[in-house]
Structure formats: C-alpha cells, structure tokens
Amino acid sequence: VRIDPVRLGGLTPARKVAAFAELKHVAVYPVRPAEVGAQLAAGVVHGRMCEHVDWFEELFIGGPRFEVQQLVVPSDHGLGLRVHEPAAAKYRV
C-alpha cells in the first residue's frame, strides 16, 4: 500500500492506514516527503521501503540519511530537521 501522509492529512491518519495494512499482512510504502516517510516506515511492522526525493535538501539540515544503501531514520527530536537559514533567506517574502 502506498501511503501518502500529505494527502491523508498527516501522520495520524497514515498510521491508521498502516495499522489496517498490518492486519491484512500487507507491506506499506510511504511516499513523499522522505523526512516523514522514513519515520512512518520505521514505525510499522510491514514498512519495507519509502520514497526519497531530494527536493528539500537545500532548505534543511539533518533528516534521514543513506548508510550502506539504506535510508536511516535520524536520532534527533521530531523529524530530525533544522532549517538551513542562509538557504531559506532567499525564499522569504
């Protein structure tokens, strides 16, 4: 099951879909953004993989990283992200 936390309305509804998939022994595949998808895949029984797109790498420091071709969930608080202020400054209005 491809779970999109953005379209579902956040992590809580996404976890509900993942819990139902677990009841049916179906693997889940969280899609966009990887910062949320990695957390979701790591927190469910049948989380096998997640989508990774580097759209936000310029704006954030931290988040999931690759180690030995595996996406690893950060150990920092929350999603493990911090705003990269110099990069974000050029997008301020």
All heavy atoms as an XYZ file, in Angstrom:
718
protein
N       0.854     -1.168      0.000
C       0.000      0.000      0.000
C       0.900      1.231      0.000
O       1.780      1.363      0.841
C      -0.913      0.023      1.247
C      -1.703      1.307      1.317
C      -1.822     -1.167      1.273
N       0.680      2.125     -0.943
C       1.404      3.396     -0.985
C       0.656      4.380     -0.096
O      -0.483      4.718     -0.372
C       1.474      3.927     -2.407
C       2.333      3.048     -3.307
C       2.482      3.629     -4.681
N       3.392      4.761     -4.580
C       3.285      5.860     -5.323
N       2.321      5.988     -6.192
N       4.143      6.833     -5.179
N       1.318      4.825      0.957
C       0.702      5.753      1.909
C       1.291      7.140      1.687
O       2.504      7.320      1.753
C       0.964      5.297      3.354
C       0.328      3.935      3.588
C       0.429      6.309      4.345
C       0.617      3.367      4.955
N       0.431      8.109      1.455
C       0.861      9.494      1.275
C       0.362     10.316      2.456
O      -0.804     10.734      2.479
C       0.311     10.038     -0.040
C       0.833     11.423     -0.367
O       1.412     12.083      0.521
O       0.673     11.856     -1.518
N       1.224     10.558      3.470
C       0.795     11.314      4.648
C       0.287     12.716      4.322
O      -0.576     13.236      5.017
C       2.054     11.390      5.513
C       2.932     10.300      5.024
C       2.604     10.123      3.578
N       0.782     13.323      3.254
C       0.353     14.672      2.888
C      -1.114     14.657      2.457
O      -1.918     15.459      2.916
C       1.254     15.246      1.768
C       0.740     16.583      1.279
C       2.691     15.373      2.263
N      -1.486     13.724      1.616
C      -2.870     13.647      1.135
C      -3.820     13.100      2.193
O      -5.004     13.426      2.199
C      -2.953     12.784     -0.114
C      -2.358     13.468     -1.302
C      -2.562     12.648     -2.538
N      -1.875     13.304     -3.637
C      -2.284     13.261     -4.869
N      -3.370     12.588     -5.167
N      -1.618     13.876     -5.805
N      -3.303     12.253      3.066
C      -4.161     11.681      4.110
C      -4.424     12.650      5.262
O      -5.308     12.419      6.070
C      -3.534     10.400      4.664
C      -3.583      9.197      3.732
C      -2.750      8.063      4.291
C      -5.015      8.750      3.534
N      -3.601     13.693      5.380
C      -3.817     14.670      6.440
C      -2.856     14.551      7.604
O      -3.132     15.047      8.685
N      -1.718     13.870      7.420
C      -0.699     13.806      8.462
C      -0.355     12.389      8.878
O      -0.791     11.403      8.284
N       0.451     12.314      9.931
C       0.934     11.015     10.400
C      -0.155     10.170     11.059
O      -0.157      8.946     10.922
C       2.090     11.209     11.388
C       3.449     11.433     10.764
C       4.481     11.742     11.833
C       3.879     10.239      9.963
N      -1.080     10.782     11.773
C      -2.108     10.001     12.472
C      -2.974      9.204     11.500
O      -3.104      7.990     11.648
C      -2.963     10.900     13.375
O      -2.105     11.526     14.344
C      -4.031     10.099     14.090
N      -3.548      9.822     10.465
C      -4.318      9.017      9.520
C      -3.437      8.027      8.748
O      -3.886      6.928      8.422
C      -4.963     10.026      8.579
C      -4.542     11.363      9.008
C      -3.680     11.246     10.205
N      -2.195      8.400      8.473
C      -1.288      7.490      7.773
C      -1.010      6.255      8.624
O      -0.952      5.132      8.111
C       0.009      8.206      7.417
N      -0.863      6.453      9.924
C      -0.643      5.307     10.823
C      -1.891      4.422     10.892
O      -1.785      3.205     11.045
C      -0.241      5.785     12.208
C       1.205      6.292     12.239
C       1.652      6.669     13.629
N       1.378      5.660     14.630
C       2.201      4.629     14.911
N       3.312      4.489     14.261
N       1.878      3.777     15.851
N      -3.068      5.007     10.776
C      -4.297      4.213     10.762
C      -4.347      3.310      9.528
O      -4.714      2.140      9.620
C      -5.523      5.125     10.802
C      -5.722      5.804     12.136
C      -6.928      6.718     12.108
C      -7.090      7.434     13.436
N      -8.243      8.340     13.441
N      -3.973      3.854      8.375
C      -3.924      3.048      7.152
C      -2.874      1.956      7.304
O      -3.099      0.796      6.925
C      -3.625      3.936      5.920
C      -3.381      3.087      4.678
C      -4.758      4.918      5.683
N      -1.711      2.295      7.876
C      -0.653      1.307      8.087
C      -1.100      0.211      9.044
O      -0.774     -0.969      8.857
C       0.604      1.991      8.617
N      -1.876      0.568     10.061
C      -2.377     -0.425     11.018
C      -3.352     -1.381     10.331
O      -3.319     -2.593     10.577
C      -3.051      0.267     12.197
N      -4.184     -0.853      9.455
C      -5.103     -1.718      8.716
C      -4.331     -2.638      7.771
O      -4.659     -3.824      7.635
C      -6.128     -0.894      7.942
C      -7.186     -1.728      7.285
C      -8.177     -2.329      8.041
C      -7.178     -1.931      5.919
C      -9.153     -3.117      7.449
C      -8.129     -2.719      5.320
C      -9.128     -3.315      6.079
N      -3.306     -2.102      7.119
C      -2.470     -2.923      6.238
C      -1.796     -4.036      7.030
O      -1.665     -5.166      6.551
C      -1.426     -2.056      5.544
N      -1.379     -3.724      8.263
C      -0.754     -4.737      9.117
C      -1.729     -5.883      9.408
O      -1.336     -7.056      9.403
C      -0.286     -4.109     10.420
C       0.381     -5.087     11.360
C       0.803     -4.443     12.668
O       0.915     -3.209     12.747
O       1.011     -5.202     13.627
N      -2.989     -5.553      9.645
C      -3.993     -6.590      9.892
C      -4.126     -7.543      8.711
O      -4.411     -8.724      8.878
C      -5.357     -5.956     10.176
C      -5.518     -5.246     11.509
C      -6.859     -4.531     11.568
C      -5.383     -6.226     12.659
N      -3.917     -7.028      7.509
C      -4.038     -7.823      6.289
C      -2.685     -8.383      5.822
O      -2.605     -8.978      4.759
C      -4.650     -6.969      5.165
C      -6.023     -6.452      5.480
C      -7.008     -7.583      5.566
C      -8.418     -7.056      5.783
N      -9.386     -8.128      5.829
N      -1.620     -8.144      6.612
C      -0.258     -8.607      6.284
C       0.223     -8.048      4.939
O       0.787     -8.764      4.115
C      -0.173    -10.132      6.285
C      -0.603    -10.724      7.590
N       0.194    -10.695      8.707
C      -1.761    -11.321      7.951
C      -0.457    -11.268      9.711
N      -1.637    -11.647      9.290
N      -0.027     -6.757      4.746
C       0.352     -6.076      3.520
C       1.456     -5.075      3.841
O       1.369     -4.337      4.818
C      -0.869     -5.338      2.911
C      -0.470     -4.495      1.722
C      -1.946     -6.338      2.530
N       2.484     -5.046      3.006
C       3.589     -4.096      3.197
C       3.121     -2.682      2.869
O       2.255     -2.485      2.017
C       4.768     -4.470      2.312
N       3.706     -1.707      3.552
C       3.401     -0.300      3.273
C       4.622      0.371      2.677
O       5.759      0.005      2.949
C       2.931      0.463      4.539
C       1.653     -0.127      5.070
C       3.991      0.482      5.597
N       4.346      1.362      1.849
C       5.373      2.096      1.122
C       5.038      3.582      1.217
O       4.288      4.099      0.410
C       5.379      1.604     -0.328
C       6.242      2.362     -1.288
C       7.618      2.278     -1.226
C       5.665      3.151     -2.282
C       8.404      2.963     -2.134
C       6.449      3.838     -3.195
C       7.809      3.732     -3.104
O       8.606      4.414     -3.999
N       5.541      4.275      2.265
C       5.248      5.707      2.389
C       5.892      6.511      1.259
O       7.039      6.269      0.888
C       5.866      6.090      3.728
C       6.015      4.811      4.468
C       6.261      3.770      3.424
N       5.133      7.457      0.723
C       5.639      8.335     -0.327
C       5.636      9.769      0.166
O       4.891     10.132      1.054
C       4.808      8.210     -1.624
C       4.916      6.806     -2.179
C       3.365      8.580     -1.411
N       6.472     10.562     -0.368
C       6.732     11.969     -0.105
C       6.171     12.515      1.190
O       5.053     12.188      1.543
C       6.274     12.823     -1.268
C       4.771     12.854     -1.433
C       4.392     13.647     -2.664
N       2.957     13.689     -2.715
C       2.251     14.740     -2.407
N       2.805     15.849     -2.064
N       0.948     14.700     -2.472
N       6.816     13.333      1.860
C       8.257     13.565      1.792
C       9.021     12.472      2.545
O       8.498     11.853      3.476
C       8.439     14.923      2.459
C       7.321     15.011      3.441
C       6.170     14.246      2.829
N      10.244     12.237      2.143
C      11.061     11.172      2.757
C      11.291     11.423      4.239
O      11.427     10.479      5.008
C      12.405     11.058      2.034
N      11.332     12.685      4.646
C      11.545     13.011      6.053
C      10.434     12.433      6.925
O      10.667     12.049      8.062
C      11.637     14.532      6.236
C      12.841     15.168      5.577
C      12.719     15.339      4.068
O      11.628     15.195      3.521
O      13.758     15.603      3.435
N       9.231     12.364      6.396
C       8.095     11.792      7.119
C       7.972     10.298      6.813
O       7.732      9.488      7.697
C       6.782     12.527      6.751
C       5.591     11.867      7.394
C       6.874     13.990      7.147
N       8.169      9.931      5.555
C       8.030      8.543      5.136
C       8.991      7.596      5.833
O       8.626      6.474      6.181
N      10.223      8.039      6.069
C      11.207      7.190      6.756
C      10.753      6.910      8.183
O      10.862      5.780      8.667
C      12.579      7.866      6.753
N      10.220      7.917      8.855
C       9.715      7.736     10.221
C       8.544      6.760     10.231
O       8.450      5.874     11.082
C       9.262      9.079     10.812
C      10.341     10.113     10.924
C      11.188      9.944     12.161
O      10.861      9.196     13.057
N      12.297     10.642     12.199
N       7.639      6.919      9.275
C       6.462      6.062      9.205
C       6.847      4.615      8.891
O       6.376      3.685      9.544
C       5.484      6.594      8.155
C       4.171      5.844      8.001
C       3.387      5.839      9.314
C       3.338      6.471      6.898
N       7.722      4.416      7.909
C       8.142      3.057      7.535
C       8.849      2.366      8.691
O       8.687      1.170      8.900
C       9.044      3.104      6.307
N       9.638      3.124      9.454
C      10.365      2.537     10.580
C       9.442      2.197     11.741
O       9.770      1.338     12.554
C      11.458      3.496     11.054
N       8.293      2.835     11.804
C       7.406      2.655     12.953
C       6.287      1.651     12.763
O       5.455      1.497     13.636
N       6.246      0.980     11.618
C       5.190     -0.011     11.381
C       5.809     -1.360     11.070
O       6.950     -1.451     10.621
C       4.234      0.433     10.244
C       3.516      1.713     10.610
C       4.958      0.576      8.934
N       5.059     -2.410     11.319
C       5.573     -3.769     11.183
C       5.983     -4.096      9.756
O       7.053     -4.652      9.520
C       4.519     -4.792     11.677
C       4.955     -6.211     11.400
C       4.261     -4.591     13.155
N       5.151     -3.746      8.788
C       5.424     -4.123      7.407
C       5.939     -2.946      6.576
O       5.699     -2.880      5.378
C       4.169     -4.712      6.755
C       3.714     -5.975      7.402
N       4.422     -7.149      7.331
C       2.629     -6.250      8.160
C       3.792     -8.092      8.004
N       2.696     -7.566      8.531
N       6.683     -2.015      7.212
C       7.283     -0.905      6.482
C       8.531     -1.400      5.778
O       9.529     -1.704      6.410
N       8.485     -1.544      4.488
C       9.590     -2.136      3.740
C      10.532     -1.110      3.130
O      11.716     -1.319      3.048
C       9.049     -3.036      2.626
C       8.236     -4.192      3.130
C       9.153     -5.213      3.810
N       8.392     -6.372      4.216
C       8.187     -6.717      5.483
N       8.669     -5.994      6.449
N       7.493     -7.779      5.775
N       9.965     -0.019      2.653
C      10.766      0.992      1.974
C       9.991      2.294      1.980
O       8.823      2.319      2.350
C      11.083      0.561      0.545
C       9.858      0.400     -0.321
S      10.255     -0.108     -1.987
C       9.885     -1.834     -1.889
N      10.649      3.363      1.573
C       9.944      4.625      1.404
C      10.567      5.385      0.247
O      11.697      5.113     -0.150
C       9.948      5.452      2.686
S      11.496      6.224      3.074
N       9.803      6.303     -0.268
C      10.257      7.106     -1.391
C      11.234      8.173     -0.887
O      11.033      8.736      0.184
C       9.033      7.764     -2.023
C       9.312      8.599     -3.222
C       8.021      9.134     -3.804
O       7.503     10.135     -3.289
O       7.530      8.525     -4.762
N      12.279      8.440     -1.660
C      13.214      9.508     -1.295
C      13.421     10.425     -2.485
O      13.791      9.988     -3.566
C      14.567      8.941     -0.856
C      15.531     10.017     -0.490
N      16.403     10.565     -1.391
C      15.722     10.674      0.667
C      17.119     11.499     -0.791
N      16.719     11.593      0.452
N      13.129     11.698     -2.276
C      13.362     12.735     -3.275
C      14.106     13.853     -2.557
O      13.775     14.200     -1.434
C      12.034     13.262     -3.861
C      12.281     14.307     -4.920
C      11.212     12.121     -4.425
N      15.110     14.413     -3.190
C      15.951     15.411     -2.511
C      15.467     16.846     -2.716
O      16.247     17.778     -2.736
C      17.398     15.263     -2.954
C      17.589     15.473     -4.449
O      16.583     15.670     -5.162
O      18.739     15.444     -4.897
N      14.156     17.052     -2.804
C      13.608     18.385     -3.035
C      13.997     19.377     -1.956
O      14.178     20.554     -2.224
C      12.091     18.332     -3.092
C      11.522     17.547     -4.222
C      12.112     17.295     -5.436
C      10.264     16.905     -4.260
N      11.288     16.535     -6.209
C      10.137     16.274     -5.511
C       9.227     16.792     -3.353
C       9.016     15.563     -5.880
C       8.111     16.082     -3.723
C       8.006     15.482     -4.977
N      14.085     18.947     -0.710
C      14.263     19.864      0.404
C      15.675     19.878      0.977
O      15.914     20.518      1.988
C      13.276     19.523      1.528
C      11.837     19.573      1.088
C      11.067     18.430      1.062
C      11.269     20.766      0.688
C       9.747     18.471      0.656
C       9.946     20.819      0.272
C       9.182     19.668      0.255
N      16.614     19.175      0.352
C      17.973     19.091      0.908
C      18.617     20.453      1.084
O      19.378     20.663      2.010
C      18.854     18.198      0.041
C      18.629     16.735      0.307
C      19.608     15.848     -0.433
O      20.444     16.372     -1.213
O      19.536     14.632     -0.246
N      18.317     21.392      0.196
C      18.903     22.726      0.289
C      18.375     23.500      1.498
O      19.101     24.285      2.102
C      18.598     23.499     -1.002
C      19.084     24.932     -0.982
C      18.610     25.726     -2.194
O      17.935     25.166     -3.066
O      18.939     26.914     -2.237
N      17.119     23.274      1.872
C      16.477     24.069      2.909
C      16.634     23.533      4.328
O      16.411     24.254      5.283
C      14.980     24.211      2.606
C      14.638     25.013      1.364
C      13.143     24.984      1.117
C      15.128     26.446      1.502
N      16.996     22.266      4.459
C      17.063     21.658      5.781
C      18.398     20.989      6.048
O      19.054     20.502      5.141
C      15.947     20.618      5.965
C      14.580     21.211      5.937
C      13.786     21.100      4.811
C      14.079     21.892      7.033
C      12.523     21.652      4.779
C      12.817     22.448      7.010
C      12.037     22.325      5.875
N      18.764     20.962      7.312
C      19.937     20.249      7.788
C      19.415     19.062      8.582
O      18.514     19.199      9.402
C      20.807     21.149      8.690
C      21.272     22.378      7.911
C      21.980     20.374      9.267
C      21.845     23.471      8.781
N      19.978     17.899      8.342
C      19.551     16.705      9.068
C      18.544     15.903      8.277
O      18.503     15.956      7.053
N      17.717     15.154      8.985
C      16.742     14.296      8.341
C      17.330     12.926      8.059
O      18.449     12.610      8.469
N      16.582     12.087      7.340
C      17.089     10.747      7.048
C      18.325     10.821      6.158
O      18.479     11.746      5.365
C      15.932     10.067      6.326
C      15.022     11.142      5.897
C      15.271     12.312      6.775
N      19.204      9.851      6.312
C      20.435      9.817      5.515
C      20.670      8.390      5.049
O      20.130      7.442      5.605
C      21.615     10.320      6.330
C      21.954      9.433      7.493
C      22.937     10.059      8.474
N      23.243      9.134      9.536
C      22.406      8.743     10.489
N      21.183      9.208     10.514
N      22.773      7.887     11.414
N      21.485      8.257      4.013
C      21.794      6.930      3.489
C      23.048      6.375      4.135
O      24.047      7.064      4.250
C      21.984      6.983      1.972
C      20.694      7.045      1.221
C      20.196      8.249      0.787
C      19.972      5.894      0.974
C      18.998      8.320      0.096
C      18.774      5.943      0.284
C      18.292      7.157     -0.156
N      22.975      5.136      4.591
C      24.122      4.392      5.098
C      24.050      2.993      4.512
O      23.045      2.299      4.708
C      24.110      4.305      6.625
C      24.409      5.597      7.331
C      24.402      5.443      8.839
O      24.338      4.300      9.347
O      24.457      6.478      9.517
N      25.062      2.590      3.792
C      25.127      1.279      3.153
C      23.843      1.034      2.341
O      23.167      0.021      2.486
C      25.350      0.148      4.189
C      25.717     -1.148      3.490
C      26.408      0.522      5.198
N      23.489      1.998      1.517
C      22.340      1.951      0.618
C      21.001      1.762      1.329
O      20.047      1.258      0.744
C      22.546      0.861     -0.443
C      23.749      1.122     -1.302
C      23.960      0.036     -2.343
O      23.385     -1.043     -2.268
N      24.781      0.330     -3.321
N      20.920      2.168      2.603
C      19.672      2.104      3.349
C      19.376      3.488      3.918
O      20.276      4.176      4.394
C      19.788      1.113      4.498
C      20.090     -0.278      4.050
C      18.998     -1.246      4.429
O      18.124     -0.938      5.231
N      19.044     -2.421      3.859
N      18.128      3.889      3.870
C      17.720      5.165      4.439
C      17.549      4.982      5.938
O      16.768      4.153      6.391
C      16.405      5.627      3.796
C      16.021      7.084      3.943
C      17.106      7.991      3.381
C      14.708      7.354      3.254
N      18.313      5.747      6.720
C      18.338      5.606      8.176
C      17.588      6.780      8.809
O      17.802      7.942      8.456
C      19.800      5.573      8.695
C      19.841      5.501     10.202
C      20.540      4.405      8.074
N      16.716      6.465      9.761
C      15.942      7.477     10.475
C      16.874      8.221     11.430
O      17.664      7.598     12.134
C      14.792      6.808     11.258
C      14.036      7.828     12.079
C      13.866      6.080     10.317
N      16.803      9.558     11.477
C      17.671     10.310     12.379
C      17.312     10.081     13.844
O      16.169      9.752     14.164
C      17.430     11.768     11.986
C      16.100     11.778     11.345
C      15.921     10.428     10.714
N      18.284     10.271     14.715
C      18.037     10.086     16.149
C      17.679     11.402     16.844
O      17.392     11.408     18.029
C      19.266      9.468     16.813
O      20.385     10.305     16.628
N      17.681     12.512     16.112
C      17.309     13.810     16.679
C      15.813     13.848     16.973
O      15.045     13.016     16.512
C      17.665     14.944     15.714
C      19.154     15.046     15.474
O      19.925     14.462     16.253
O      19.544     15.692     14.483
N      15.386     14.878     17.712
C      13.978     15.044     18.060
C      13.128     15.294     16.825
O      13.598     15.845     15.834
C      13.804     16.216     19.028
C      14.516     16.015     20.318
N      14.089     15.111     21.258
C      15.643     16.574     20.807
C      14.913     15.129     22.281
N      15.865     16.008     22.038
N      11.863     14.918     16.909
C      10.931     15.145     15.811
C      11.367     14.426     14.554
O      11.709     13.251     14.596
N      11.363     15.142     13.446
C      11.790     14.550     12.179
C      13.298     14.654     11.983
O      13.823     14.200     10.976
C      11.068     15.223     11.008
C       9.554     15.073     10.978
C       8.958     15.872      9.833
C       9.152     13.618     10.894
N      13.993     15.264     12.944
C      15.444     15.392     12.840
C      15.887     16.482     11.880
O      16.993     16.446     11.366
N      15.023     17.461     11.643
C      15.324     18.534     10.693
C      15.548     19.865     11.392
O      14.916     20.165     12.397
C      14.156     18.720      9.714
C      13.832     17.561      8.797
C      12.546     17.857      8.040
C      14.969     17.313      7.846
N      16.452     20.652     10.829
C      16.653     22.042     11.245
C      16.687     22.879      9.972
O      17.223     22.439      8.944
C      17.972     22.198     12.000
C      17.987     21.512     13.352
C      19.276     21.775     14.133
N      20.508     21.781     13.369
C      21.206     20.686     13.006
N      20.776     19.499     13.328
N      22.328     20.786     12.333
N      16.120     24.066     10.028
C      16.109     24.953      8.860
C      17.522     25.460      8.603
O      18.213     25.903      9.518
C      15.139     26.133      9.077
C      15.219     27.112      7.913
C      13.730     25.637      9.261
N      17.942     25.405      7.347
C      19.227     25.969      6.926
C      18.967     27.437      6.604
O      18.492     27.788      5.509
C      19.757     25.189      5.710
C      21.101     25.618      5.288
N      21.344     26.193      4.066
C      22.293     25.564      5.936
C      22.628     26.477      3.975
N      23.230     26.108      5.095
N      19.216     28.293      7.564
C      18.827     29.705      7.488
C      19.354     30.431      6.244
O      18.593     31.153      5.606
C      19.248     30.446      8.757
C      18.432     30.046      9.981
C      16.952     30.371      9.869
O      16.574     31.296      9.121
O      16.176     29.681     10.530
N      20.645     30.298      5.875
C      21.094     31.022      4.668
C      20.332     30.618      3.404
O      20.026     31.467      2.574
C      22.571     30.634      4.553
C      22.975     30.241      5.938
C      21.754     29.633      6.552
N      20.011     29.366      3.262
C      19.261     28.913      2.081
C      17.815     29.389      2.137
O      17.237     29.770      1.124
C      19.317     27.398      1.960
N      17.209     29.377      3.330
C      15.819     29.787      3.479
C      15.641     31.292      3.293
O      14.576     31.746      2.870
C      15.301     29.361      4.846
N      16.689     32.062      3.574
C      16.598     33.529      3.484
C      16.216     33.992      2.091
O      15.480     34.973      1.937
C      17.907     34.153      3.919
N      16.666     33.300      1.064
C      16.366     33.766     -0.293
C      14.922     33.489     -0.699
O      14.461     34.003     -1.708
C      17.347     33.170     -1.303
C      17.327     31.697     -1.443
C      18.409     31.282     -2.458
C      18.520     29.784     -2.519
N      19.571     29.384     -3.431
N      14.180     32.706      0.085
C      12.782     32.411     -0.218
C      11.811     33.207      0.654
O      10.605     33.091      0.482
C      12.498     30.915     -0.049
C      13.279     30.070     -1.014
C      14.378     29.342     -0.587
C      12.937     30.017     -2.356
C      15.111     28.568     -1.471
C      13.651     29.256     -3.248
C      14.741     28.529     -2.794
O      15.457     27.775     -3.678
N      12.323     34.013      1.575
C      11.446     34.803      2.451
C      10.774     35.906      1.655
O      11.347     36.490      0.762
C      12.265     35.403      3.589
C      12.639     34.366      4.603
C      12.890     34.993      5.969
N      13.090     33.932      6.930
C      14.285     33.462      7.288
N      15.377     33.963      6.782
N      14.371     32.491      8.159
N       9.524     36.179      2.053
C       8.786     37.271      1.395
C       8.478     38.362      2.385
O       8.457     38.179      3.554
C       7.463     36.786      0.748
C       7.778     35.941     -0.462
C       6.623     36.019      1.732
